[in-house]
Amino acid sequence: MCGERYAVMLFSVVQPEHDFERIYDIMRGISKLSPLDADIIPVIRPEKVMLPRDAYFSAREKTPVSDAAGRICADICSPCPPCVPIVMPGERISEEAAEILKRYGVKDINVRK
């Protein structure tokens, strides 16, 4: 999926680490040449804390993204564009993930109580 300012690349879980590093280097090079001042959102490696199903059906509360770092996500959060999940239920929301969510305009997120 792509738009005027977005390109979403989907990877497989079986791809080796160097594929991600190579694509990142290529995109960094493109961003230096782009007249659109391309902004690359980093790929994050979330910390799985519990099973997604358990987190999804747990007691939850809506909290501002700015206060969500360190909390466990209780819902799928995939802002559009690019409509790719940033965090999934059962994952700890890192500072980096919270910053990415804010950049996409997400104000609140459901977390475990």
Residue pairs with C-beta under 8 A, 6 or more apart in sequence:
1 7
1 8
1 81
1 82
1 83
2 8
3 81
4 36
5 36
5 38
5 39
6 81
6 82
8 81
8 82
8 83
8 84
9 23
10 84
11 19
11 20
20 43
24 40
24 43
27 38
27 40
28 40
30 38
31 37
31 38
31 39
31 40
41 100
41 103
42 96
42 100
44 86
44 94
44 96
44 97
44 100
46 87
46 88
46 91
46 92
46 94
46 97
47 91
47 92
47 94
48 90
48 91
49 55
49 72
49 90
49 91
49 92
50 72
50 90
51 90
52 88
52 89
52 90
53 89
54 90
55 72
55 73
55 74
55 89
55 90
55 91
55 112
56 74
56 75
56 89
56 90
58 74
58 112
58 113
59 112
59 113
60 74
60 75
60 110
60 111
60 112
60 113
61 110
61 111
61 113
62 108
62 109
62 110
62 111
63 71
63 108
63 109
63 110
63 111
64 107
64 108
65 98
65 101
65 102
65 106
65 107
65 108
65 109
66 98
66 102
68 93
68 98
68 101
68 109
68 111
69 93
69 94
69 95
69 97
69 98
70 92
70 93
71 92
71 93
71 111
71 112
72 90
72 91
72 92
72 93
72 111
72 112
73 87
73 88
73 89
73 90
73 91
73 92
73 93
73 109
73 110
73 111
73 112
74 89
74 110
74 111
74 112
75 89
75 109
75 110
76 85
76 88
76 89
77 85
77 86
77 87
77 88
77 101
77 106
77 109
78 84
78 85
78 86
79 86
79 101
79 104
79 105
79 106
86 97
86 100
86 101
86 104
86 106
87 93
87 97
87 101
87 109
93 109
93 111
101 109
